[in-house]
């Protein structure tokens, strides 16, 4: 299946449209929504789409390669699958589908702490190639146990998210009464019944739960208490002092995710982090927050020799990926497009989406006359 490509869905917008028809509204809203009035979601898209590139057509050119070396491993493409919480709510077994696809296509899949698949299961299906995203627990015992499990499962890279000091104010989720598992309100039941394929697949897979965190949750905890538990126990503020013990305990590559400003990048370098993800959490936390592509250009110009610089938030296409790389990113991550892919095409959605993006990137690099990913900043219109 590694070469699977469905010609009916050549663009992420096509996948999104189909996924919306197959996923219950409350789950699709969780995936699609931002916070507050969702101005930040639009700003992310507008800013990455405003990046321009220039071709060099008359110089000698024999072809392009989009491979990228990170932490001793050469990946087949300059993008990976970003951590997305509750993926199994949007499509049953989505984390397993995407982790398998990423391993098959040799790109990184990053498992969320709040995923619907356990870290042990994803380590197995990804053949040990997945990365783990950590929401630093405020409970030290949970933190130590989680890190022990991550090490035992042989995750090669740890990604610590720092831009969720509290849950974002997300009106769509509030209106939908979103919980995990979803509340059995009349509205939600009707939405599920209107999506029979999703309902059938969910019945086979079992109700989605936060499998990695289940050992730390009180038994029979009411769903309306889950948010308070998460906020108090799992998603506390992560400042520099909170990162230091993680850096001491974790001997492998450490990436700090969710930075925007230059001073935070400087602090991450001083900490000894191996990478930073320039990100605003897909504009799901701060509606007035700066989109990452512009500060990325400033940070990359100053610190690219000191630390690996990644970017996510707002990327939807091969053009967006190349624009981020040309702006100075060493690598990129996309979240929503891959969930659209699985929602639209099920088990084949991960492979299809990866193949579509890789084809787009090859076309763009050949059009530019760019041989390698590291040369892309030379093609940025400044």
Secondary structure, 3 states (H helix, E strand, C coil): CCCCCCHHHCCHHHHHHHHHHHCCHHHHHHHHCCCCCCHHHHHHHHHHHCCCECCCCCCCCCCCECCEEECCEEECCCEEECCCCCHHHHCCCHHHHHHHHHHHHCCCEEECCCCCCCHHHHHHHCCCCCEEEEECCCCHHHHHHHHHHHHHCCCCEEEEECCCCCCCCCHHHHHHCCCCCCCCCHHHHHHHHCCHHHHHHHHHHCCCCCCCCHHHCCCCCCHHHHHHHHHHHHCCCCCHHHHHHHHHHCCCEEEEEEECCHHHHHHHHHHCCCEEEECCHHHCCCCCCCCHHHHHHHHHHHHCCCCEEEECCCCCCHHHHHHHHHCCCCEEEECHHHHHHHHHHHHHHHHHHHHHHHHHHHHHHHHHCCCEHHHHHHHECC
